[in-house]
Amino acid sequence: MAQNETHAPDVPAPDLPAAPGRLILLGSTHRVAPGLLSWPAWQALHAADRVLVGDAAHPQLAPLAQAGVTAEVLDVPSYALARTLAVAAAGAVVVWVVGPDGDPGLTDSLARLAVEGAQTPGVVVPELELLPGSYDLPGARLLDLAWVMDRLRSPGGCPWDAEQTHESLVKYLVEEAYELVEAIEEDDRTMLREELGDVLLQVFFHARIAQEHETEPFSIDDVAGGIVEKLMYRHPHVFGDSDATTSEQVEANWEELKAAEKQRDSAVDGVPLAQPALALAAKLHSRATKAGVSAALLDQGAGAGDFGARLLRLAVEAQEAGVDPEAALRAAARVYRDAIRAAESDA
């Protein structure tokens, strides 16, 4: 047993005494390191008459000991916890360090106890205070996702998840990306939130698989660190000393920095050929336009009945008009789908 720990004896549940006191419920998030508590939390801990925890393995015990705070382990069943804490806080200031699971049901039990005390002459319950000791930072739930993904891939986790590879997951990545596009185009906020989560899962899944590579492993932290460095490098007008006051200037700087970074020989190097054909056509034309290449190349080798060339010209025409040809065709397809359904209903 650690030197700072003492086991409080089992406390029976007698009638509550009349002396008032103060019970502070000190909560903290498990997503930050134990001991990283707010200044009000440390003030309350040092000023308390007693500091109680419910488990000898509580993660805050060691940091409390290092800070000179003696904590007692209160060994009582959960159904008696609220009344036991109220008794302990009679005429004293007691800090209860909430467990990592949040002590489900404790606040409800304390609330019922307060109502009971208010309705019973001569019974005084302690003043209750909820004191957040630490808070989740933006993005903290990503730590939960990393933990869940690690659990699924580790021994004793999910057999299906453990068998997956980068290659086996490609179809799911593509499906989730298209479902996200659909949510955006349908302006479905509920669906948008869900599909963003599904795409995020794919990123974490692939990163967790990559972590197991024998010779070139990397983790989700490496992935995040890489994109952070890239974003800062490509935004010198935000993180450096360059100037860019318009979107056009930002885009020009981005392309210049990217070209220097990638050291490409052609304007069309790096354009993924696996993307949808209309989007591919628009992207190639965009790169060609920026490189000053003539649009007359569109007609090279194309015959009058060449459907590919005709589709290419339509895609380029849309791109020049500021229209995403892929999105335009999907919108037209949705109208066509609805017309088919209406015709089926009429029939």
Backbone hydrogen bonds in HBPLUS format (Angstrom, degrees):
<---DONOR---> <-ACCEPTOR-->    atom                        ^
c    i                          cat <-CA-CA->   ^        H-A-AA   ^      H-
h    n   atom  resd res      DA  || num        DHA   H-A  angle D-A-AA Bond
n    s   type  num  typ     dist DA aas  dist angle  dist       angle   num
A0005-GLU N   A0002-ALA O   3.07 MM   3  5.47 160.0  2.11 112.8 119.2     1
A0073-VAL N   A0006-THR O   2.89 MM  67  6.12 151.8  1.97 144.0 153.4     2
A0008-ALA N   A0073-VAL O   3.06 MM  65  5.99 152.5  2.14 138.4 147.0     3
A0091-GLY N   A0020-PRO O   2.73 MM  71  5.13 129.9  1.98  99.6 115.9     4
A0127-GLU N   A0021-GLY O   2.77 MM 106  6.05 161.8  1.80 145.1 138.6     5
A0022-ARG N   A0092-ALA O   2.93 MM  70  6.24 168.0  1.94 157.8 155.1     6
A0094-VAL N   A0022-ARG O   2.92 MM  72  6.31 165.3  1.94 165.5 168.6     7
A0023-LEU N   A0127-GLU O   2.72 MM 104  5.99 168.4  1.73 171.0 173.3     8
A0129-GLU N   A0023-LEU O   2.98 MM 106  6.32 144.8  2.11 160.1 159.4     9
A0024-ILE N   A0094-VAL O   2.80 MM  70  6.13 173.0  1.80 167.5 170.0    10
A0096-TRP N   A0024-ILE O   2.76 MM  72  6.04 167.4  1.78 167.1 171.2    11
A0025-LEU N   A0129-GLU O   2.77 MM 104  6.10 168.0  1.79 173.8 177.1    12
A0131-LEU N   A0025-LEU O   2.90 MM 106  5.93 171.6  1.91 149.3 152.2    13
A0026-LEU N   A0096-TRP O   2.86 MM  70  5.94 159.9  1.90 150.5 157.2    14
A0098-VAL N   A0026-LEU O   2.88 MM  72  5.72 152.7  1.96 137.9 146.8    15
A0027-GLY N   A0131-LEU O   3.11 MM 104  6.33 149.4  2.20 139.5 148.9    16
A0133-GLY N   A0027-GLY O   2.55 MM 106  5.49 158.8  1.59 157.0 165.2    17
A0036-LEU N   A0033-ALA O   3.20 MM   3  5.95 160.5  2.24 141.3 143.2    18
A0037-LEU N   A0035-GLY O   2.95 MM   2  5.51 128.1  2.22 106.4  91.0    19
A0038-SER N   A0133-GLY O   2.67 MM  95  5.25 142.5  1.80 142.0 155.1    20
A0041-ALA N   A0038-SER O   3.10 MM   3  5.19 120.6  2.47  96.8 111.7    21
A0042-TRP N   A0038-SER O   3.11 MM   4  6.54 156.6  2.16 152.7 158.4    22
A0043-GLN N   A0039-TRP O   2.94 MM   4  6.17 157.3  1.99 154.9 161.8    23
A0044-ALA N   A0040-PRO O   3.00 MM   4  6.17 160.2  2.04 145.6 150.2    24
A0045-LEU N   A0041-ALA O   2.97 MM   4  6.22 155.7  2.03 148.1 155.2    25
A0046-HIS N   A0042-TRP O   3.01 MM   4  6.16 163.9  2.04 151.4 154.4    26
A0047-ALA N   A0043-GLN O   3.03 MM   4  6.10 144.1  2.16 144.3 154.2    27
A0048-ALA N   A0044-ALA O   3.06 MM   4  5.92 127.4  2.35 142.3 152.2    28
A0049-ASP N   A0093-VAL O   2.82 MM  44  5.30 144.5  1.95 140.2 152.0    29
A0050-ARG N   A0093-VAL O   3.34 MM  43  6.78 152.4  2.42 152.5 155.9    30
A0095-VAL N   A0050-ARG O   2.96 MM  45  6.39 162.5  1.99 155.7 160.8    31
A0072-GLU N   A0051-VAL O   2.82 MM  21  6.21 165.2  1.84 159.4 161.1    32
A0052-LEU N   A0095-VAL O   2.84 MM  43  6.18 167.7  1.85 167.4 171.5    33
A0097-VAL N   A0052-LEU O   2.90 MM  45  6.20 168.9  1.92 176.5 177.4    34
A0053-VAL N   A0072-GLU O   2.84 MM  19  6.16 152.8  1.91 164.2 167.2    35
A0074-LEU N   A0053-VAL O   2.75 MM  21  5.96 172.1  1.76 175.6 173.9    36
A0058-HIS N   A0055-ASP O   3.02 MM   3  5.19 155.7  2.08 116.7 115.9    37
A0061-LEU N   A0058-HIS O   3.13 MM   3  5.72 166.2  2.15 121.5 125.8    38
A0064-LEU N   A0060-GLN O   3.01 MM   4  6.11 156.3  2.07 152.4 159.6    39
A0065-ALA N   A0061-LEU O   2.95 MM   4  6.23 155.0  2.01 152.2 158.9    40
A0066-GLN N   A0062-ALA O   3.03 MM   4  6.33 158.2  2.08 154.0 159.7    41
A0067-ALA N   A0063-PRO O   3.07 MM   4  6.28 135.7  2.28 138.6 150.0    42
A0067-ALA N   A0064-LEU O   3.12 MM   3  5.08 128.7  2.40  92.9 106.7    43
A0069-VAL N   A0064-LEU O   2.83 MM   5  5.06 165.0  1.85 153.9 148.7    44
A0068-GLY N   A0065-ALA O   3.01 MM   3  5.05 160.9  2.05 105.8 110.7    45
A0080-ALA N   A0077-PRO O   3.03 MM   3  5.59 145.7  2.15 113.7 123.2    46
A0081-LEU N   A0078-SER O   3.23 MM   3  5.08 161.5  2.27 101.7 107.3    47
A0084-THR N   A0080-ALA O   3.01 MM   4  6.04 157.0  2.07 151.1 158.5    48
A0085-LEU N   A0081-LEU O   2.90 MM   4  6.08 159.0  1.94 156.2 160.9    49
A0086-ALA N   A0082-ALA O   3.01 MM   4  6.25 155.2  2.08 147.1 154.4    50
A0087-VAL N   A0083-ARG O   2.95 MM   4  6.20 155.1  2.01 148.6 154.7    51
A0088-ALA N   A0084-THR O   2.95 MM   4  6.18 159.7  1.99 146.3 152.1    52
A0089-ALA N   A0085-LEU O   2.96 MM   4  6.14 141.4  2.11 144.3 154.1    53
A0090-ALA N   A0087-VAL O   3.14 MM   3  5.31 165.2  2.16 109.8 113.0    54
A0092-ALA N   A0089-ALA O   3.27 MM   3  4.96 171.8  2.28 112.7 110.5    55
A0102-GLY N   A0099-GLY O   2.92 MM   3  5.31 163.8  1.95 118.0 122.1    56
A0106-LEU N   A0103-ASP O   3.14 MM   3  5.81 166.4  2.16 140.8 143.4    57
A0109-SER N   A0105-GLY O   3.02 MM   4  6.19 156.8  2.08 148.5 154.8    58
A0110-LEU N   A0106-LEU O   2.92 MM   4  6.20 157.2  1.97 154.2 160.8    59
A0111-ALA N   A0107-THR O   2.91 MM   4  6.08 149.4  2.00 142.8 151.2    60
A0112-ARG N   A0108-ASP O   2.99 MM   4  6.30 156.9  2.05 148.2 153.8    61
A0113-LEU N   A0109-SER O   2.94 MM   4  6.17 150.1  2.03 142.4 151.3    62
A0114-ALA N   A0110-LEU O   2.90 MM   4  6.18 147.9  2.00 144.0 152.2    63
A0115-VAL N   A0111-ALA O   3.06 MM   4  6.40 155.3  2.12 148.4 154.3    64
A0116-GLU N   A0112-ARG O   2.90 MM   4  6.15 157.5  1.95 146.3 153.1    65
A0117-GLY N   A0113-LEU O   2.86 MM   4  6.11 154.9  1.92 147.3 153.9    66
A0118-ALA N   A0114-ALA O   2.96 MM   4  6.17 152.7  2.04 144.4 151.6    67
A0119-GLN N   A0115-VAL O   3.14 MM   4  6.34 135.2  2.35 141.9 152.9    68
A0119-GLN N   A0116-GLU O   3.21 MM   3  5.25 133.7  2.43  95.1 107.4    69
A0120-THR N   A0117-GLY O   3.27 MM   3  5.13 155.7  2.34  97.8 105.0    70
A0123-VAL N   A0120-THR O   3.24 MM   3  5.74 163.4  2.27 135.1 136.1    71
A0140-ALA N   A0137-LEU O   2.94 MM   3  5.40 146.2  2.05 147.7 144.7    72
A0142-LEU N   A0139-GLY O   3.02 MM   3  5.58 155.7  2.08 114.1 121.8    73
A0143-LEU N   A0140-ALA O   2.98 MM   3  5.67 151.3  2.06 116.7 123.8    74
A0144-ASP N   A0141-ARG O   3.03 MM   3  5.07 122.7  2.37  95.0 109.2    75
A0145-LEU N   A0141-ARG O   3.17 MM   4  6.59 152.9  2.24 145.6 152.4    76
A0146-ALA N   A0142-LEU O   2.96 MM   4  6.25 155.7  2.02 146.7 152.9    77
A0147-TRP N   A0143-LEU O   2.99 MM   4  6.22 153.5  2.06 143.8 151.0    78
A0148-VAL N   A0144-ASP O   2.85 MM   4  6.12 162.6  1.88 154.9 159.2    79
A0149-MET N   A0145-LEU O   2.93 MM   4  6.06 165.5  1.95 150.2 154.2    80
A0150-ASP N   A0146-ALA O   3.01 MM   4  6.12 153.3  2.08 141.4 148.8    81
A0151-ARG N   A0147-TRP O   2.90 MM   4  6.14 153.3  1.97 147.3 155.1    82
A0152-LEU N   A0148-VAL O   2.95 MM   4  6.22 156.1  2.01 151.6 157.5    83
A0153-ARG N   A0149-MET O   3.15 MM   4  6.33 149.6  2.24 143.5 150.6    84
A0154-SER N   A0150-ASP O   3.01 MM   4  5.99 129.7  2.28 142.7 154.8    85
A0158-CYS N   A0152-LEU O   3.04 MM   6  5.06 144.7  2.17 119.8 129.7    86
A0157-GLY N   A0154-SER O   2.88 MM   3  5.43 142.0  2.03 145.9 146.7    87
A0162-ALA N   A0158-CYS O   2.98 MM   4  6.13 156.4  2.03 153.9 161.2    88
A0163-GLU N   A0159-PRO O   3.18 MM   4  6.34 130.6  2.43 138.8 149.6    89
A0163-GLU N   A0160-TRP O   3.12 MM   3  5.31 139.2  2.29 101.4 112.6    90
A0164-GLN N   A0161-ASP O   3.34 MM   3  5.51 152.8  2.41 103.6 110.9    91
A0169-LEU N   A0165-THR O   3.18 MM   4  6.29 139.7  2.35 145.3 154.4    92
A0170-VAL N   A0167-GLU O   3.33 MM   3  5.48 160.0  2.38 104.6 110.4    93
A0172-TYR N   A0169-LEU O   3.07 MM   3  5.32 120.8  2.44 102.7 117.4    94
A0173-LEU N   A0169-LEU O   2.98 MM   4  6.29 156.8  2.04 157.3 164.6    95
A0174-VAL N   A0170-VAL O   3.00 MM   4  6.31 160.3  2.04 157.5 162.0    96
A0175-GLU N   A0171-LYS O   2.97 MM   4  6.13 162.9  2.00 144.0 149.2    97
A0176-GLU N   A0172-TYR O   2.85 MM   4  5.99 167.6  1.87 152.3 155.6    98
A0177-ALA N   A0173-LEU O   3.01 MM   4  6.14 153.1  2.09 142.4 149.9    99
A0178-TYR N   A0174-VAL O   3.03 MM   4  6.31 158.9  2.08 152.3 157.3   100
A0179-GLU N   A0175-GLU O   2.91 MM   4  6.18 153.5  1.98 150.1 158.1   101
A0180-LEU N   A0176-GLU O   2.92 MM   4  6.13 146.6  2.04 142.8 151.6   102
A0181-VAL N   A0177-ALA O   3.02 MM   4  6.34 153.8  2.09 143.9 150.9   103
A0182-GLU N   A0178-TYR O   2.92 MM   4  6.20 155.8  1.98 146.1 152.7   104
A0183-ALA N   A0179-GLU O   2.99 MM   4  6.25 153.8  2.06 142.1 148.7   105
A0184-ILE N   A0180-LEU O   3.04 MM   4  6.34 154.6  2.10 149.7 156.1   106
A0185-GLU N   A0181-VAL O   2.92 MM   4  6.18 165.7  1.94 155.0 158.8   107
A0186-GLU N   A0182-GLU O   2.80 MM   4  5.89 144.0  1.93 147.9 157.7   108
A0188-ASP N   A0183-ALA O   3.11 MM   5  5.31 164.1  2.14 152.2 156.3   109
A0187-ASP N   A0184-ILE O   3.15 MM   3  5.05 149.2  2.25  96.8 106.2   110
A0192-LEU N   A0188-ASP O   2.80 MM   4  5.93 148.7  1.90 147.0 157.2   111
A0193-ARG N   A0189-ARG O   3.05 MM   4  6.26 161.9  2.08 148.7 151.2   112
A0194-GLU N   A0190-THR O   3.23 MM   4  6.48 163.2  2.26 146.2 150.6   113
A0195-GLU N   A0191-MET O   2.86 MM   4  6.01 167.0  1.87 155.8 159.4   114
A0196-LEU N   A0192-LEU O   2.94 MM   4  6.05 153.3  2.01 148.8 155.7   115
A0197-GLY N   A0193-ARG O   3.22 MM   4  6.44 150.7  2.31 139.7 147.0   116
A0198-ASP N   A0194-GLU O   3.00 MM   4  6.41 146.7  2.12 143.3 153.1   117
A0199-VAL N   A0195-GLU O   2.97 MM   4  6.22 157.3  2.02 149.3 154.2   118
A0200-LEU N   A0196-LEU O   2.91 MM   4  6.09 157.2  1.96 144.8 151.9   119
A0201-LEU N   A0197-GLY O   2.88 MM   4  6.09 149.7  1.97 145.2 153.2   120
A0202-GLN N   A0198-ASP O   3.23 MM   4  6.53 150.4  2.32 139.6 146.1   121
A0203-VAL N   A0199-VAL O   3.21 MM   4  6.64 151.2  2.30 147.6 154.7   122
A0204-PHE N   A0200-LEU O   3.07 MM   4  6.41 165.0  2.09 156.0 159.1   123
A0205-PHE N   A0201-LEU O   2.75 MM   4  5.89 154.1  1.81 152.9 161.3   124
A0206-HIS N   A0202-GLN O   2.97 MM   4  6.11 170.3  1.98 150.4 152.1   125
A0207-ALA N   A0203-VAL O   3.02 MM   4  6.17 157.5  2.07 145.8 152.7   126
A0208-ARG N   A0204-PHE O   2.89 MM   4  6.03 149.7  1.99 142.8 150.8   127
A0209-ILE N   A0205-PHE O   3.02 MM   4  6.33 154.2  2.09 149.9 156.8   128
A0210-ALA N   A0206-HIS O   2.91 MM   4  6.13 158.6  1.95 147.6 153.8   129
A0211-GLN N   A0207-ALA O   3.09 MM   4  6.28 132.7  2.33 136.6 148.0   130
A0212-GLU N   A0209-ILE O   3.00 MM   3  5.59 157.6  2.05 115.7 122.3   131
A0213-HIS N   A0210-ALA O   3.21 MM   3  5.46 170.0  2.22 111.6 114.4   132
A0218-PHE N   A0210-ALA O   3.36 MM   8  5.68 150.2  2.46 102.6 111.0   133
A0222-ASP N   A0219-SER O   3.05 MM   3  5.18 122.6  2.39  97.3 111.3   134
A0223-VAL N   A0219-SER O   3.05 MM   4  6.46 153.9  2.12 147.2 154.7   135
A0224-ALA N   A0220-ILE O   2.89 MM   4  6.10 166.0  1.91 148.8 152.1   136
A0225-GLY N   A0221-ASP O   2.80 MM   4  5.87 158.4  1.84 142.9 150.0   137
A0226-GLY N   A0222-ASP O   2.90 MM   4  5.99 152.6  1.97 143.1 150.0   138
A0227-ILE N   A0223-VAL O   3.16 MM   4  6.48 159.4  2.20 150.5 154.8   139
A0228-VAL N   A0224-ALA O   2.98 MM   4  6.16 152.4  2.06 148.9 157.0   140
A0229-GLU N   A0225-GLY O   3.04 MM   4  6.23 163.6  2.07 148.1 151.9   141
A0230-LYS N   A0226-GLY O   2.99 MM   4  6.21 156.4  2.05 143.6 150.6   142
A0231-LEU N   A0227-ILE O   2.90 MM   4  6.01 164.2  1.92 147.5 151.4   143
A0232-MET N   A0228-VAL O   3.02 MM   4  6.21 162.6  2.05 151.6 156.3   144
A0233-TYR N   A0229-GLU O   2.92 MM   4  6.05 154.1  1.99 145.7 153.3   145
A0234-ARG N   A0230-LYS O   2.89 MM   4  6.06 155.6  1.95 151.3 157.6   146
A0235-HIS N   A0232-MET O   3.43 MM   3  5.21 158.6  2.48  95.0 100.9   147
A0238-VAL N   A0235-HIS O   2.93 MM   3  5.45 159.7  1.97 115.2 122.0   148
A0239-PHE N   A0235-HIS O   2.93 MM   4  6.17 171.6  1.94 163.0 164.7   149
A0240-GLY N   A0236-PRO O   2.71 MM   4  4.16 127.8  1.98 112.8 119.8   150
A0242-SER N   A0236-PRO O   3.39 MM   6  5.36 150.7  2.48 113.9 114.9   151
A0250-VAL N   A0246-THR O   3.06 MM   4  6.39 157.1  2.11 147.9 154.6   152
A0251-GLU N   A0247-SER O   2.88 MM   4  6.11 162.4  1.91 151.8 156.1   153
A0252-ALA N   A0248-GLU O   2.95 MM   4  6.13 156.9  2.01 144.8 151.4   154
A0253-ASN N   A0249-GLN O   2.93 MM   4  6.12 162.9  1.96 149.3 153.8   155
A0254-TRP N   A0250-VAL O   2.88 MM   4  6.06 155.6  1.94 147.7 155.3   156
A0255-GLU N   A0251-GLU O   2.96 MM   4  6.20 164.7  1.99 152.3 154.9   157
A0256-GLU N   A0252-ALA O   3.01 MM   4  6.20 158.2  2.06 147.8 154.1   158
A0257-LEU N   A0253-ASN O   2.90 MM   4  6.07 165.2  1.93 153.2 157.1   159
A0258-LYS N   A0254-TRP O   2.84 MM   4  5.98 157.2  1.89 149.6 156.9   160
A0259-ALA N   A0255-GLU O   2.91 MM   4  5.99 156.3  1.96 144.4 150.4   161
A0260-ALA N   A0256-GLU O   3.09 MM   4  6.32 158.6  2.14 145.0 150.4   162
A0261-GLU N   A0257-LEU O   2.88 MM   4  6.02 149.0  1.97 143.0 152.5   163
A0262-LYS N   A0258-LYS O   2.82 MM   4  5.96 163.6  1.85 153.8 157.1   164
A0263-GLN N   A0259-ALA O   2.82 MM   4  5.61 140.5  1.98 139.2 149.4   165
A0269-ASP N   A0266-SER O   3.19 MM   3  5.29 165.2  2.22 104.9 109.2   166
A0271-VAL N   A0268-VAL O   3.35 MM   3  5.75 162.4  2.39 129.2 128.2   167
A0280-LEU N   A0276-PRO O   2.82 MM   4  6.05 153.0  1.90 154.7 163.9   168
A0281-ALA N   A0277-ALA O   2.88 MM   4  6.12 158.2  1.93 150.0 155.1   169
A0282-ALA N   A0278-LEU O   3.05 MM   4  6.30 164.2  2.07 149.8 153.5   170
A0283-LYS N   A0279-ALA O   2.94 MM   4  6.09 155.4  2.00 146.2 153.2   171
A0284-LEU N   A0280-LEU O   2.94 MM   4  6.14 163.3  1.97 154.4 158.2   172
A0285-HIS N   A0281-ALA O   3.05 MM   4  6.27 159.9  2.09 148.8 154.3   173
A0286-SER N   A0282-ALA O   2.93 MM   4  6.10 152.8  2.00 143.9 151.8   174
A0287-ARG N   A0283-LYS O   2.98 MM   4  6.23 161.9  2.01 152.4 156.3   175
A0288-ALA N   A0284-LEU O   2.90 MM   4  6.11 157.6  1.95 146.3 153.3   176
A0289-THR N   A0285-HIS O   2.84 MM   4  6.00 158.8  1.88 150.8 155.9   177
A0290-LYS N   A0286-SER O   3.12 MM   4  6.34 162.1  2.15 147.8 152.0   178
A0291-ALA N   A0287-ARG O   3.01 MM   4  6.23 140.0  2.17 141.2 152.5   179
A0291-ALA N   A0288-ALA O   3.12 MM   3  5.01 122.8  2.46  90.6 105.6   180
A0293-VAL N   A0288-ALA O   2.89 MM   5  5.08 164.8  1.92 152.4 149.3   181
A0292-GLY N   A0289-THR O   3.06 MM   3  5.06 156.0  2.12 101.1 108.7   182
A0298-LEU N   A0295-ALA O   3.04 MM   3  5.84 169.6  2.06 121.9 125.3   183
A0299-ASP N   A0296-ALA O   3.24 MM   3  6.05 154.2  2.31 121.2 124.3   184
A0300-GLN N   A0297-LEU O   3.22 MM   3  5.36 164.3  2.25 107.7 112.5   185
A0302-ALA N   A0299-ASP O   3.39 MM   3  5.44 171.9  2.40 119.2 118.0   186
A0306-ASP N   A0303-GLY O   3.15 MM   3  5.16 165.2  2.18 110.2 111.7   187
A0310-ARG N   A0306-ASP O   3.09 MM   4  6.40 157.0  2.14 150.2 157.1   188
A0311-LEU N   A0307-PHE O   2.84 MM   4  6.05 159.5  1.88 152.3 157.7   189
A0312-LEU N   A0308-GLY O   2.87 MM   4  6.04 150.1  1.96 143.1 152.3   190
A0313-ARG N   A0309-ALA O   2.93 MM   4  6.21 155.8  1.99 146.4 151.9   191
A0314-LEU N   A0310-ARG O   3.03 MM   4  6.32 154.4  2.10 144.4 151.4   192
A0315-ALA N   A0311-LEU O   2.88 MM   4  6.13 156.8  1.94 149.2 155.6   193
A0316-VAL N   A0312-LEU O   2.93 MM   4  6.18 157.5  1.98 150.4 156.4   194
A0317-GLU N   A0313-ARG O   2.84 MM   4  6.02 154.2  1.91 145.3 152.9   195
A0318-ALA N   A0314-LEU O   2.93 MM   4  6.18 156.8  1.98 148.3 153.8   196
A0319-GLN N   A0315-ALA O   2.95 MM   4  6.17 159.2  1.99 145.9 151.9   197
A0320-GLU N   A0316-VAL O   2.90 MM   4  6.10 156.6  1.95 150.6 156.3   198
A0321-ALA N   A0317-GLU O   3.11 MM   4  6.29 133.1  2.34 135.1 147.3   199
A0321-ALA N   A0318-ALA O   3.02 MM   3  5.01 129.0  2.29  94.6 109.0   200
A0323-VAL N   A0318-ALA O   2.82 MM   5  4.97 163.7  1.85 151.8 146.6   201
A0322-GLY N   A0319-GLN O   3.10 MM   3  5.11 159.4  2.14 103.2 108.3   202
A0328-ALA N   A0324-ASP O   2.89 MM   4  6.08 157.4  1.94 156.4 163.9   203
A0329-LEU N   A0325-PRO O   2.97 MM   4  6.08 157.6  2.02 144.1 149.1   204
A0330-ARG N   A0326-GLU O   3.02 MM   4  6.26 154.1  2.09 144.8 152.4   205
A0331-ALA N   A0327-ALA O   2.90 MM   4  6.11 154.7  1.96 146.8 153.6   206
A0332-ALA N   A0328-ALA O   3.00 MM   4  6.26 158.1  2.05 145.6 151.4   207
A0333-ALA N   A0329-LEU O   2.85 MM   4  6.03 149.6  1.94 143.1 152.2   208
A0334-ARG N   A0330-ARG O   2.91 MM   4  6.19 146.9  2.02 146.2 154.4   209
A0335-VAL N   A0331-ALA O   3.14 MM   4  6.48 156.0  2.20 146.5 152.3   210
A0336-TYR N   A0332-ALA O   2.95 MM   4  6.22 155.1  2.01 145.0 152.4   211
A0337-ARG N   A0333-ALA O   2.77 MM   4  6.03 152.0  1.85 145.7 153.7   212
A0338-ASP N   A0334-ARG O   2.94 MM   4  6.21 161.3  1.98 150.0 153.9   213
A0339-ALA N   A0335-VAL O   2.98 MM   4  6.22 150.1  2.07 144.7 153.2   214
A0340-ILE N   A0336-TYR O   2.97 MM   4  6.25 150.5  2.06 147.4 155.0   215
A0341-ARG N   A0337-ARG O   3.03 MM   4  6.35 161.1  2.07 152.2 156.7   216
A0342-ALA N   A0338-ASP O   2.94 MM   4  6.17 156.0  1.99 145.0 151.7   217
A0343-ALA N   A0339-ALA O   2.93 MM   4  6.13 155.4  1.99 144.1 150.9   218
A0344-GLU N   A0340-ILE O   2.90 MM   4  6.18 153.2  1.98 149.0 156.7   219
A0345-SER N   A0341-ARG O   2.93 MM   4  6.20 152.1  2.01 146.6 154.2   220
A0346-ASP N   A0342-ALA O   2.95 MM   4  6.22 156.9  2.00 148.7 154.7   221
A0347-ALA N   A0343-ALA O   2.99 MM   4  6.19 147.3  2.10 141.5 150.4   222
